[in-house]
Amino acid sequence: MSESRIRILLAAGAVAAFLLIMALEISTESDAVSPEDIAVDALVLLLTIASAAAAVLLCVRVERQRADLGRIVGELDQARRDGAAWRAAVGHHVEGLKAAIDKQFADWSLTAAERDVALFILKGFSHKEIASLRATSERTIRQQAQGVYRKSGLGGKNALTAFFLEDLLSPEDTRAAAPTPNGNGRAKLIA
């Protein structure tokens, strides 16, 4: 049942209860009832019924949120299981890729700082983000990135990323255009 329908039913029930209780109150009074007494009784009764209706609405909303939270937690658990299964299935590939990247960095004679910067670039971080993560200036990161590009013979971030990902993500017939290292460890484009 929708929340708006519950509100309508509660409002109708509250009005009916109010009218019924007021009618009983007036009909059972043995003394003469003044308009002030009726107004005070009506106000007290109205506040009581409104409080009860609000409590019911609050309980309904809490139960809906509890159900939503349970669903979200279930989806999160499933996503975690899926992620763990994926990592288990491709773990040896990831380790092989890490080893290949490390070997290429060694072939390019990158310093430890340049290796770190290159890895952050491959992960998609900006120079500013890398500087923050490494607790250094953005200028230093730019200089280290330039060292990576110079030693690798690549033109920038996009070329560096493409160097490692092109063969993984491209159809077979476009792989010939991917940058590859030449004899001296620098990358060049094969036309």
Secondary structure, DSSP 8 states (H G I E B T S, - for coil): --HHHHHHHHHHHHHHHHHHHHHHHHHH--S---HHHHHHHHHHHHHHHHHHHHHHHHHHHHHHHHHHHHHHHHHHHHHHHHHHHHHHHHHHHHHHHHHHHHHHHHHTT--HHHHHHHHHHHTT--HHHHHHHHTS-HHHHHHHHHHHHHHHT--SHHHHHHHHHHHHHS-GGGGGGSEEE-TTS-EEE--
